[in-house]
Amino acid sequence: MTLAEELCAAWRAKVSLDGLLSRFVVQTASRASGCWRLQDGFLDLVGFGWASDMPDDVSQGFQSATRHVSLDQTGLGIVKAAVTEKPAIGRREVDPSGLIGSASWIVKFEANTSLAIPIRSGETGAVAGVIAVSTAAFVEEGDSLWQTMHELANKLGRVAI
């Protein structure tokens, strides 16, 4: 079974994606990756993986801050992706897109780019969640990581309940 298939099975079963996202971080040479399920106007964290050299206080702080996120926190890329139903890119430098909250985490993660992709339900097309990755790379639309994230979001959407 591929990692994408394992992630889909865990998403469908509504179990933690932590270990699988940690593997995803290693495979993509990223700094962190998270997945949230959209429920009742909130994004609920269902998994977070991080680089092995990331300080515990950073990973724990992020998980605490994003465990249950209101959709009015539009300074976060995950919220922007859910609300606009489009990918949201945050950058380490001052970000003109207004993702102030995401930019602070990008710095703490020692990353340069954060990419959040909405997960659309295959049944209804509605946003069912968001998957995100932070990486030291400078990700642009069409890059391999961009495509990987879109493919993963599409696969998760097909099994969204």
Buried (B, 14 or more C-beta within 10 A) or exposed (E): EEBBEBBBEBBEEEEBBBEBBBBBBEEBEBBBBBBBBBEEEBBBBBBBBBBEEBEEEBBEEBBEBBEEBEBEBBBBBBBBBBBEEEBBBBBBEEBEBEBEBBBBBBEBBBBBBBBBBBBBBBEEEEBBBBBBBBBBBEBEEEBEBBEBBBEBBBBBBBBBE
